[in-house]
Amino acid sequence: MNERITILHTNDIHSHFENWPKIRRYLIGTRRQLREKGETVITVDLGDAMDRVHPLSEATNGKINIELMNKIGYDAATVGNNEGIGNSHEQLNAMYDDAEFPIVLDNIINKRTRRAPQWAESSKIITTDKGVKIGLLACTAPFSATYRMNDWIPLEVDDVLPNLLKRIRPKVDVLVLMSHLGIDVDRAIASKYPEFDVILGSHTHHLLEHGEKIGQTILCAAGKWGRYIGQVTLNISDHKIVDKKAEVVKTASLSESSGDATEIERYQKEGESLLREKKVAVLPKDYPGSWVKRSLLMNVSLKAIQFVTQTEASILNGGLFLDDLHQGVLTRYDLHHILPHPMRIVKVRLNGYNLWRLIREMEKNRNHLRNSIVKGNGFRGKVFGELVYDGIEFDPLSKSVSWHGQILDPGADYEIATVDNFIYCPFFPTLEIVGHPKYIGDRFLRDVVGDYFGAKYPV
């Protein structure tokens, strides 16, 4: 008995709703057309569907993303880091309350209960009309420190896949991994675990226009931001795969509808309106920001992250601030507008020698980074901008570093505050290697700055 199975997959949309109407029409329309021909169609999302950079995702804590996904009728979805660590424990638990599709996830457990999340399934088995069984497993990138700060425990894939494969592989004819792990990990899994027939990839925003075969496993990926939609075709004979093909559809090539622009604009305006309703402070004056120099907004933000971490020094970059704050009522919209980045605050402990080394790394990169375009790792701005210290001074002649006017003691310990992006980015390796970072998990940078203003200038 022969059968054709099509898997439609999306990934890393990151709340880029400007592509959503086309994606929705394509997924619904293609599924309908193929099913009318008697084919089986499975539709999945691989995570990072939401991103708090969009005001409506921020205002609804991602619930709008689930509402929109419900209208497509996904067969399954998994979790990316923007869902998993872009929300608090409670927000993530609540986000999937109204999901009309299963969330498959195998490598995150609840730190409080030591069990799988209440909203997650360990696997999904879909049986076609002709009796072919397709198994879905899913893993997400296990960012240990950041998941743990929100009371989740991420597990390494090698700690979960062997038992899962032993349990699920004998039950299915086709086994698919929904991966939010990145291309390098996907390749390693394909080599180490040939039991997978298909690996649907994401996280590193890679595009595999025609897939990539490793052994008998085909790796598939559809880029980022909804610019592409993935499509995998499996030809089955007597419950065995005889042919597999991967391709992508470029979203820009799909036809527009007259209502698309209005729909996209509505999402933006609704999010902005909801955020404007939430007043935070009443500012007595303007607080201008700047990418290229120290600013009033920078000064307040440096003090704010020191306050929340109980430290005496801090470091931020000017490119974080996308606009100025103005005198008058400060709302969550204003904060989201100037600081759209999903960045956590980090307290770092270094001895004097390593703090000196860190500042030397920063000074070496300063001129390059000032106008450097950077992307990813939580940064949603344009250029990195000027590095600014508070409580730390660097002498460019002697190359010495001082702490509140005193030369560093190489053997003494010092604590500074910054953002997690500084640890993830490749420019300051000392932070990750010896920084002993402690993540402040309950708020983003914009929330910390807003709380600081709210305490000083309450509504």
C-alpha positions in Angstrom: 0.0 0.0 0.0 1.4 3.4 -1.1 0.9 6.7 0.6 2.3 10.2 0.4 2.7 12.2 3.6 3.5 16.0 3.6 4.9 17.8 6.6 4.5 21.6 6.6 6.7 23.3 9.1 7.3 26.8 10.4 10.0 28.0 12.8 11.5 31.1 14.4 8.7 33.5 13.3 9.6 35.7 16.3 6.2 37.5 16.1 7.0 38.8 12.6 3.3 39.3 12.0 4.0 41.1 8.7 4.3 37.6 7.2 1.5 36.0 9.1 -1.5 36.4 6.7 0.5 34.8 3.9 1.7 32.0 6.1 -1.8 31.3 7.4 -3.3 31.2 3.9 -0.6 28.9 2.5 -0.7 26.4 5.4 -4.5 26.2 5.3 -4.8 26.2 1.5 -2.0 23.7 0.9 -3.3 21.3 3.5 -6.8 21.5 2.0 -5.6 20.8 -1.5 -3.4 17.9 -0.6 -6.1 16.3 1.6 -8.6 16.6 -1.3 -6.1 14.4 -3.2 -6.2 11.8 -0.4 -2.8 12.7 1.0 -1.9 13.0 4.7 -0.7 16.5 5.8 0.9 17.3 9.2 1.5 20.9 10.2 4.0 21.7 13.0 5.8 24.7 14.5 9.3 24.4 15.9 9.4 27.2 18.4 10.2 30.9 18.8 6.8 31.6 17.3 6.6 34.5 19.8 9.0 37.3 20.5 8.3 40.1 22.9 9.8 42.6 20.5 6.3 42.9 19.1 4.1 45.0 21.4 1.1 42.6 21.2 3.2 39.6 22.2 4.5 41.7 25.1 1.1 43.0 26.2 -0.5 39.5 26.1 2.5 37.5 27.3 2.4 35.5 24.1 -1.2 34.5 24.2 -1.9 36.3 20.9 0.6 34.0 19.3 -1.3 30.9 20.5 -4.6 32.5 19.4 -3.2 33.0 15.9 -1.7 29.5 15.7 -5.1 28.0 16.7 -6.6 29.5 13.6 -4.2 27.5 11.4 -4.8 24.2 13.1 -1.3 23.0 13.9 -1.0 19.3 14.6 1.8 20.0 17.1 4.3 22.6 18.2 7.3 22.8 20.4 9.0 25.4 22.6 11.8 27.8 21.6 13.9 29.8 24.0 11.7 32.9 23.4 8.8 31.0 24.8 10.8 29.1 27.4 12.9 31.8 28.9 11.2 34.9 27.5 8.4 34.3 29.9 8.3 33.8 33.7 7.4 30.3 35.0 3.8 31.5 35.6 3.5 33.2 32.2 4.8 30.1 30.3 2.3 27.9 32.2 -0.5 30.3 31.3 0.5 30.9 27.7 -0.7 27.5 26.5 -4.0 27.4 28.4 -6.0 28.0 25.3 -3.8 26.1 22.8 -5.8 23.8 20.6 -2.8 21.8 19.5 -0.4 19.6 21.6 2.9 21.0 22.8 5.6 18.3 22.4 8.7 18.7 24.5 11.1 16.1 25.9 13.9 17.9 27.6 12.5 20.4 30.1 11.1 19.5 33.5 9.5 21.6 36.2 12.1 22.4 38.9 9.3 22.7 41.5 7.6 19.4 40.8 10.4 17.4 39.1 8.0 16.5 36.4 7.3 17.5 32.9 5.5 20.8 32.4 1.7 20.5 32.8 1.2 21.7 29.2 3.7 19.4 27.5 3.4 15.9 25.9 6.5 13.7 25.5 5.4 12.5 22.1 2.7 12.6 19.6 1.8 9.7 17.3 -0.3 10.4 14.3 -2.0 7.5 12.4 -2.9 8.1 8.8 -6.1 6.7 7.2 -3.9 3.9 5.7 -2.5 3.0 9.1 1.0 4.5 8.8 2.2 5.8 12.2 4.2 9.0 12.4 5.9 9.8 15.7 6.8 13.3 16.8 9.5 14.0 19.5 10.8 17.4 20.4 13.8 19.0 22.1 14.7 22.6 22.7 18.1 24.3 23.3 19.0 23.6 27.0 20.1 27.0 28.3 20.9 25.8 31.8 21.3 29.0 33.8 18.5 30.9 32.2 15.9 28.1 32.4 16.8 27.3 36.0 16.4 31.0 37.0 12.7 30.5 36.0 12.4 27.2 37.9 12.7 24.9 34.9 15.4 22.2 34.5 16.7 21.7 30.9 18.1 18.3 30.1 20.8 17.5 27.5 19.5 15.6 24.5 21.9 12.6 25.1 20.2 12.2 28.5 16.7 11.9 27.1 16.9 10.5 23.5 18.1 7.0 24.1 15.1 6.0 26.3 12.7 7.9 24.2 13.9 6.1 21.0 13.7 2.8 22.8 10.1 3.5 23.7 8.8 5.2 20.6 10.7 3.9 17.6 9.2 0.4 17.7 5.7 1.9 17.7 6.0 4.0 14.6 6.8 3.7 10.9 8.2 7.3 10.6 10.0 9.2 13.4 10.4 12.9 13.3 12.4 15.2 15.6 11.0 18.7 16.1 14.3 20.4 17.0 14.9 23.8 18.5 18.5 22.9 19.0 20.4 24.4 16.1 22.1 23.1 13.0 25.2 21.8 14.6 23.3 19.7 17.2 20.9 18.5 14.5 23.8 17.2 12.5 25.2 15.5 15.5 21.9 13.9 16.3 21.5 12.6 12.8 24.9 10.9 13.0 24.4 9.5 16.5 20.7 8.6 16.3 19.9 7.2 12.9 16.5 6.1 14.2 15.2 9.5 13.1 13.9 9.7 9.6 13.4 13.4 9.6 14.8 16.3 11.7 12.9 19.5 11.4 15.4 22.2 12.5 15.3 25.7 13.9 16.9 28.0 16.5 20.0 29.0 14.5 17.8 30.4 11.7 19.5 28.3 9.1 17.9 27.7 5.7 18.1 24.3 4.0 16.3 24.9 0.7 16.5 21.2 -0.3 17.3 19.6 3.0 20.5 17.9 4.0 20.9 14.2 4.2 23.1 12.5 6.8 22.9 8.7 6.4 19.2 8.0 6.0 18.1 11.1 8.0 17.0 14.2 6.2 17.5 17.6 7.9 15.1 20.4 7.1 15.0 24.0 8.0 13.1 27.2 6.9 15.2 30.1 8.0 13.7 32.8 10.2 10.9 35.4 10.7 8.4 33.5 8.5 10.4 34.4 5.3 10.1 30.7 4.3 7.7 27.8 4.9 9.1 24.3 5.0 7.6 21.3 3.2 8.7 17.7 3.5 7.3 15.0 1.3 7.5 11.3 2.3 6.6 8.5 -0.1 5.6 5.4 1.8 5.3 1.8 0.6 4.2 -1.0 2.9 4.8 1.2 6.0 8.4 2.1 4.9 9.8 5.3 3.5 10.9 4.8 -0.1 11.6 8.5 -0.9 11.9 11.7 1.0 12.2 15.3 -0.3 12.6 18.7 1.4 11.8 22.1 0.0 10.9 25.6 1.1 8.4 28.2 -0.2 9.5 31.8 -0.1 6.8 33.8 1.6 7.5 36.9 -0.4 6.5 35.0 -3.5 3.0 34.3 -2.2 0.1 36.5 -3.2 -1.1 39.3 -1.0 -4.7 39.9 0.0 -6.4 43.3 0.2 -6.8 42.9 3.9 -3.3 42.0 4.8 -1.9 45.4 5.5 -4.9 46.3 7.7 -4.5 43.1 9.7 -0.8 43.6 10.2 -1.3 47.2 11.3 -4.1 46.1 13.7 -1.8 43.8 15.6 0.7 46.6 16.1 -1.8 49.2 17.2 -3.6 46.8 19.5 -0.4 46.0 21.2 0.7 49.6 21.5 -2.7 50.5 23.0 -2.7 47.8 25.6 0.8 48.8 26.7 -0.1 52.5 26.8 -2.8 51.7 29.4 -0.2 50.7 31.9 1.3 53.7 33.6 4.7 53.3 35.3 5.9 56.7 36.5 5.7 60.5 35.9 9.0 61.8 34.7 10.0 65.3 35.8 12.2 65.9 32.7 13.4 64.4 29.4 15.8 61.5 29.6 17.6 61.4 26.2 19.5 58.3 25.1 22.4 58.0 22.8 24.1 55.2 20.9 27.5 56.9 20.8 28.0 58.6 24.2 27.0 58.5 27.8 23.4 59.9 28.3 21.0 60.7 31.0 19.0 57.6 30.1 22.1 55.5 30.3 23.0 56.9 33.7 19.6 56.0 35.2 19.7 52.5 33.7 23.2 51.8 35.1 22.0 52.8 38.5 18.8 50.8 38.1 20.6 47.5 37.4 23.0 48.2 40.3 20.0 48.7 42.6 18.3 45.4 41.6 21.6 43.4 41.9 22.9 45.3 45.0 26.2 46.0 43.2 28.4 49.1 43.1 29.3 49.1 39.4 27.6 48.3 36.1 28.2 48.2 32.3 25.8 48.7 29.4 26.0 49.6 25.8 24.4 52.6 24.2 22.8 50.7 21.3 20.3 49.2 23.8 18.4 52.6 23.9 16.4 53.0 20.7 14.9 56.3 21.6 14.5 59.0 24.3 12.1 59.2 27.2 10.2 62.4 27.6 8.8 64.4 30.5 5.4 63.3 31.7 3.7 60.0 32.1 5.9 56.9 31.4 4.0 53.8 30.2 4.9 50.3 29.5 4.7 51.2 25.8 7.4 53.8 26.2 9.7 51.3 27.9 9.0 48.6 25.3 9.6 51.1 22.5 13.0 52.2 23.7 14.1 48.8 25.1 12.4 46.0 23.1 15.1 43.5 23.9 14.2 40.3 25.9 17.3 40.8 28.1 17.8 39.7 31.7 20.0 41.4 34.3 23.1 39.5 35.4 25.3 39.9 38.5 28.9 38.9 37.7 31.7 38.2 40.2 35.3 38.6 39.2 38.6 38.9 41.0 40.6 42.0 40.3 42.8 40.4 37.6 39.8 39.1 35.7 37.9 42.4 36.0 41.0 44.1 34.5 41.1 41.5 31.8 37.4 42.1 31.0 37.8 45.8 30.7 40.8 45.3 28.4 38.6 43.1 26.2 36.0 45.9 26.2 38.5 48.6 25.4 39.9 46.5 22.6 36.5 46.1 21.0 35.1 49.6 21.9 35.8 51.3 18.5 34.8 48.3 16.5 31.5 47.9 18.4 30.5 51.6 18.5 29.0 51.4 15.0 28.9 47.7 14.6 25.6 46.1 13.4 24.8 43.2 15.7 22.0 40.7 15.7 20.7 38.0 18.0 21.3 36.9 21.6 18.4 39.0 22.7 19.6 42.2 21.0 16.8 43.8 19.0 18.5 47.1 18.1 20.6 48.2 15.2 24.2 48.9 16.4 26.0 47.9 19.5 26.9 51.4 20.4 29.2 53.0 23.0 30.3 50.9 26.1 29.6 52.8 29.3 30.9 52.0 32.8 29.6 53.2 36.1 31.9 52.8 39.1 34.8 51.6 36.9 37.4 53.7 35.2 40.0 52.8 32.6 43.2 54.8 32.0 44.2 54.5 28.3 47.8 55.5 29.0 48.7 53.2 31.9 46.1 50.5 30.9 45.1 50.4 34.5 41.5 49.9 35.8 40.1 51.6 38.9 37.1 50.8 41.1 35.6 54.0 42.4 38.9 55.7 42.1 41.1 53.0 43.6 43.3 50.7 41.4 42.0 47.2 41.3 43.4 44.7 43.8 44.2 41.6 41.6 43.2 39.2 44.4 40.0 40.9 45.6 36.5 40.0 44.4 34.3 42.5 42.7 30.7 42.3 41.6 29.2 44.2 38.6 25.8 44.3 36.9 25.2 44.0 33.2 22.8 42.2 30.8 22.9 38.6 29.7 23.6 39.6 26.1 27.2 40.4 27.2 27.6 36.8 28.2 26.1 35.3 25.0 27.9 37.6 22.6 31.4 36.6 21.4 33.2 39.9 22.4 33.8 39.4 26.2 34.8 35.8 26.8 36.0 36.5 30.4 32.3 37.0 31.5 31.3 33.5 30.4 34.4 31.7 31.4 35.1 33.0 34.9 32.3 35.4 35.6 30.1 33.2 37.9 27.0 34.9 36.5 23.8 35.1 38.6 20.8 35.8 36.4 17.9 38.0 37.7 15.1 36.0 36.1 11.9 37.8 37.0 12.3 40.9 34.9 13.8 42.3 31.7 16.0 45.3 31.5 13.0 47.5 30.6 11.1 46.3 33.6 14.1 47.1 35.9 14.4 50.6 34.5 10.7 51.1 34.7 10.6 50.0 38.4 13.5 52.3 39.2 11.7 55.3 37.6 8.4 54.2 39.3 10.0 54.2 42.8 11.6 57.7 42.3 8.7 59.3 40.4 5.5 57.4 41.2 2.2 57.8 39.3 
